[in-house]
């Protein structure tokens, strides 16, 4: 009888051991709020990335489980969410999606020695530091320089600028870099207007302060929703090209809501929506089938961010050493080509000039 019980226990232990614990990966993004499209796209792409790797057998025989946390764009509550994910022993966090949230999340991630790979956080404040923050989107400095170069290529030499001071980590960061590069190349800032989105300002009086008759173009730096509202006010009196720093304006449903307000909006993206790369084409088809909408740039970058995490875990299953593992990976396969990372976790990838015309996005260069 004792021998039978020992054999039974041994069999149960063998079965239990054969069922490997899943690898938990956190996703942190804004799922609710007026700019939730960015977080929803990132979440969906992260889920699809996990489902794809699981269908292929998982990572080292272990399935991937995604745990989603909604930061609601609230930097005050974000550290608590990071701590919750650390308590659940996630291997890494895909996210946050915004620079201000990433900055708020980093101390908690550092305390927990928890890697964050952000799809879309681009603040220069997070550049060139040996920490637990990695990303697959270039820092603002590179975007700003690219936009300054774009202006001159399009013969836009006088810019009127309007930006939100509430999100300084992003807006002031990129505006100052743009202004410095643009004026260094011979451009002129004809007007500079600021607003605080927390006060829910009326945009028409602010747009009137831009003196659009003295400008060749307008630089708008705010949330996607604010950028569209400002664009609507600009379009009441001017057809000037509008350079937008709000990449999130390319999110689903916003085009339909914006109408002619986004016509001749120009912006820089690290994603080519017209790419014919086989991995991207397959991803787009799978994404549409799974979620019933076209993947945006945020979805592509979130998928790439998840792939960075998976690449590291495949190389070294010890998730406590994921930071060092990722620092040792100089490049990995992204949906639209190889992505290289420097020793501080900042990427180098091609940037594209995009424009909205007639309700459609086109790649200018």
C-alpha positions in Angstrom: 0.0 0.0 0.0 2.8 2.4 1.0 4.6 1.6 -2.3 1.4 2.3 -4.2 1.1 5.7 -2.5 4.7 6.6 -3.2 4.3 5.7 -6.9 1.1 7.8 -7.0 2.7 10.8 -5.5 5.7 10.5 -7.8 3.3 10.4 -10.8 1.4 13.4 -9.6 4.7 15.3 -9.1 5.8 14.3 -12.6 2.6 15.6 -14.1 2.8 18.8 -12.1 6.4 19.4 -13.2 5.5 18.7 -16.9 3.0 21.6 -16.8 5.5 24.5 -16.7 4.5 27.7 -15.2 3.6 30.4 -17.8 5.9 33.3 -18.4 4.0 36.4 -17.2 4.5 39.6 -19.1 2.8 42.9 -18.1 1.3 45.4 -20.4 1.0 49.0 -19.1 -0.9 51.6 -21.1 -3.9 53.9 -21.2 -6.9 51.8 -21.9 -9.4 54.4 -20.8 -9.5 58.2 -21.2 -9.6 60.5 -24.2 -6.4 59.2 -25.7 -7.1 55.5 -25.1 -6.7 54.5 -28.7 -2.9 54.4 -28.2 -3.1 52.1 -25.3 -5.8 49.9 -26.8 -3.7 49.4 -29.9 -0.6 48.6 -27.8 -2.5 46.1 -25.7 -4.0 44.3 -28.6 -0.7 44.0 -30.4 0.9 42.6 -27.2 -1.8 40.1 -26.8 -1.4 39.0 -30.5 2.4 38.7 -30.0 1.9 36.4 -27.1 -0.7 34.3 -28.9 1.6 34.0 -31.9 4.5 32.8 -29.8 2.3 30.4 -27.8 1.0 28.9 -31.0 4.6 28.1 -32.0 5.2 26.3 -28.7 5.9 29.2 -26.4 9.3 30.3 -25.1 11.5 27.4 -24.1 8.4 25.3 -23.8 6.5 27.8 -21.6 3.4 29.7 -22.6 3.3 33.5 -22.3 0.5 35.1 -20.2 -0.1 38.8 -20.6 -1.4 40.8 -17.6 -2.9 44.1 -18.6 -2.9 47.2 -16.4 -4.6 50.5 -17.3 -2.6 53.5 -16.2 -5.4 55.9 -17.3 -2.7 58.4 -18.1 -2.3 59.1 -14.4 1.4 59.4 -13.3 0.4 59.5 -9.7 -1.1 56.0 -9.6 1.3 54.4 -12.1 4.0 53.4 -9.6 1.5 51.3 -7.8 0.6 49.4 -11.0 4.2 48.7 -11.6 4.6 47.4 -8.1 1.5 45.2 -8.6 3.0 43.7 -11.7 6.3 43.1 -10.0 4.4 41.3 -7.2 2.9 39.0 -9.8 6.5 38.2 -10.9 6.1 39.4 -14.5 9.3 38.9 -16.6 9.0 42.4 -18.0 6.5 45.2 -18.9 5.6 46.1 -22.4 4.9 49.8 -21.9 4.2 52.5 -20.9 3.0 54.1 -24.0 3.5 57.8 -23.0 6.7 59.6 -21.9 5.2 61.2 -18.7 3.9 57.8 -17.6 7.2 56.2 -18.4 9.1 58.7 -16.3 6.7 58.2 -13.4 6.9 54.4 -13.7 10.7 54.1 -13.9 11.5 54.5 -10.1 9.2 51.7 -9.2 10.5 49.5 -12.0 14.1 50.2 -10.9 13.2 49.3 -7.3 11.8 46.0 -8.5 14.6 45.5 -11.0 11.9 45.1 -13.6 12.5 45.8 -17.3 10.2 48.0 -19.2 10.2 48.0 -23.0 8.2 51.0 -24.2 6.6 51.0 -27.7 6.1 54.8 -27.9 7.7 56.7 -25.1 10.2 59.2 -26.7 11.3 61.7 -24.1 14.9 62.8 -24.3 15.0 62.7 -20.5 15.0 58.9 -20.8 17.9 58.8 -23.2 21.4 57.5 -22.6 20.9 56.0 -19.2 21.9 52.6 -17.8 18.6 51.7 -16.3 15.6 49.3 -16.7 14.0 51.4 -19.5 14.2 50.2 -23.1 12.2 51.3 -26.1 11.6 50.7 -29.8 10.8 54.3 -30.7 13.5 56.9 -31.2 14.0 59.7 -28.7 12.4 63.1 -29.4 15.7 64.6 -30.5 15.8 62.5 -33.6 12.2 63.2 -34.4 12.7 66.9 -33.9 15.7 67.0 -36.2 13.8 65.0 -38.8 10.8 67.3 -38.7 13.1 70.4 -39.0 14.7 68.8 -42.1 11.2 68.0 -43.4 10.1 71.6 -43.1 13.0 72.8 -45.2 12.5 70.1 -47.8 8.9 71.3 -48.1 10.0 75.0 -48.2 8.4 75.7 -44.8 10.7 78.4 -43.4 8.5 80.2 -41.0 6.7 78.2 -38.3 4.0 79.2 -35.8 4.1 76.9 -32.8 1.5 75.9 -30.3 2.1 73.3 -27.5 0.7 71.9 -24.3 2.6 72.7 -21.2 0.8 70.0 -19.2 2.9 67.3 -20.8 6.3 68.9 -20.7 8.1 65.6 -20.7 7.0 65.3 -24.3 5.8 68.6 -25.8 8.4 71.0 -24.4 11.1 68.4 -24.9 10.5 68.0 -28.6 9.6 71.6 -29.3 12.9 72.9 -27.9 14.8 70.3 -29.9 12.9 71.2 -33.1 13.3 75.0 -32.5 17.0 74.7 -32.0 17.5 72.6 -35.1 15.1 74.5 -37.3 16.6 77.9 -36.5 20.1 76.5 -36.8 19.2 75.6 -40.4 17.9 79.1 -41.2 14.2 78.7 -40.3 12.2 81.2 -38.2 9.7 80.8 -35.4 7.1 83.4 -36.2 4.9 82.8 -33.1 4.9 80.7 -30.0 1.7 80.0 -28.1 1.3 77.7 -25.1 -1.7 76.2 -23.3 -2.5 74.0 -20.3 -4.8 71.1 -21.4 -5.9 70.5 -17.8 -7.7 73.9 -17.9 -9.7 72.8 -21.0 -8.9 75.9 -22.9 -10.8 77.4 -25.8 -8.6 76.8 -28.9 -9.9 79.5 -31.2 -8.4 82.5 -29.2 -5.1 80.6 -29.0 -5.0 79.9 -32.7 -5.8 83.6 -33.4 -2.6 84.4 -31.4 -0.5 82.4 -33.9 -0.9 85.2 -36.6 -1.1 82.5 -39.3 -0.7 85.1 -42.1 3.0 85.4 -41.2 3.7 81.7 -41.2 4.4 79.0 -43.8 3.2 76.2 -41.5 2.1 75.4 -38.0 3.7 73.1 -35.4 1.1 71.6 -33.1 2.3 69.6 -30.0 -0.4 68.2 -27.8 -2.5 65.1 -27.4 -4.1 63.6 -30.5 -7.5 64.9 -29.5 -6.2 68.4 -28.8 -4.2 68.4 -32.1 -7.4 67.6 -34.0 -9.4 70.3 -32.2 -6.6 72.9 -32.9 -6.5 71.7 -36.5 -10.2 72.3 -36.8 -9.8 75.9 -35.6 -6.8 76.5 -37.9 -8.8 75.1 -40.9 -11.5 77.8 -40.4 -9.1 80.4 -41.7 -6.1 78.7 -43.2 -4.9 75.8 -45.3 -1.3 75.9 -44.1 0.5 72.6 -43.6 0.3 71.5 -40.0 3.2 69.6 -38.5 2.0 67.4 -35.7 4.1 65.8 -33.0 1.1 63.7 -32.0 1.9 60.4 -33.7 -1.2 59.1 -31.9 -3.3 61.1 -34.3 -2.9 58.1 -36.7 -5.0 56.0 -34.4 -8.2 54.3 -35.5 -11.4 56.3 -35.6 -9.7 59.6 -35.2 -9.5 60.2 -38.9 -13.2 59.7 -39.2 -13.9 62.1 -36.3 -11.5 64.7 -37.5 -12.6 65.0 -41.2 -11.0 67.9 -43.0 -9.3 69.1 -39.8 -6.4 66.8 -40.4 -6.0 67.5 -44.1 -2.4 68.4 -44.9 -1.3 67.2 -41.4 2.4 66.2 -41.7 4.2 64.1 -39.1 7.1 61.7 -38.7 6.6 58.0 -37.9 9.0 55.1 -37.4 6.5 52.9 -39.2 5.6 52.7 -42.9 1.9 51.7 -43.2 2.6 50.8 -46.9 5.4 48.4 -46.1 5.6 45.1 -48.0 7.9 43.4 -45.6 6.6 39.8 -45.2 6.5 39.9 -41.4 4.5 43.1 -41.5 2.0 41.9 -44.1 1.4 38.7 -42.1 1.0 40.7 -38.9 -1.4 43.1 -40.4 -3.6 40.2 -41.7 -3.5 38.4 -38.4 -4.3 41.7 -36.5 -7.3 42.5 -38.6 -8.6 39.0 -38.3 -8.2 39.0 -34.5 -9.4 42.5 -33.7 -11.3 43.7 -36.7 -9.5 47.0 -37.3 -6.3 48.0 -39.1 -3.2 48.1 -36.9 -1.8 51.6 -36.3 1.8 52.6 -35.8 1.3 52.0 -32.0 0.3 48.4 -32.6 3.3 47.8 -34.8 5.7 49.3 -32.2 4.0 47.3 -29.3 4.4 44.1 -31.3 8.1 45.0 -31.8 8.5 45.8 -28.1 7.0 42.4 -27.2 9.4 40.7 -29.6 12.3 42.4 -27.9 11.2 40.9 -24.6 10.6 37.5 -26.1 14.0 37.6 -27.9 15.7 38.2 -24.6 13.9 35.5 -22.8 14.6 33.0 -25.5 18.3 33.8 -25.3 18.4 33.6 -21.5 15.3 32.1 -19.6 16.6 33.7 -16.3 14.2 36.7 -16.2 16.1 38.2 -13.3 18.9 38.9 -15.8 16.7 40.2 -18.6 18.2 43.7 -18.4 21.7 42.4 -18.9 20.5 40.0 -21.7 18.8 42.8 -23.6 21.9 45.0 -23.2 23.8 42.2 -24.9 21.4 42.0 -27.9 22.5 44.6 -30.5 19.6 43.9 -32.9 16.5 41.8 -33.3 13.9 41.2 -36.0 11.1 43.8 -36.1 8.0 43.7 -38.3 9.5 46.1 -40.9 13.2 45.1 -40.6 16.0 44.7 -38.2 16.0 47.0 -35.1 19.3 47.9 -33.5 19.6 48.9 -29.9 22.4 50.9 -28.3 23.8 49.9 -24.9 21.2 52.2 -23.2 18.2 50.5 -24.9 17.6 53.3 -27.5 16.7 52.1 -31.0 17.9 53.2 -34.5 15.3 52.7 -37.2 14.2 54.5 -40.3 11.8 57.4 -40.0 9.1 58.2 -42.5 7.4 61.5 -43.4 3.6 61.0 -43.5 0.8 63.2 -44.6 -3.0 63.1 -44.4 -4.7 64.0 -47.7 -8.3 63.4 -48.6 -8.9 61.4 -45.4 -6.0 59.0 -46.2 -2.5 58.6 -44.9 0.3 58.7 -47.4 4.0 58.2 -47.1 5.8 61.2 -48.5 9.3 59.9 -48.0 
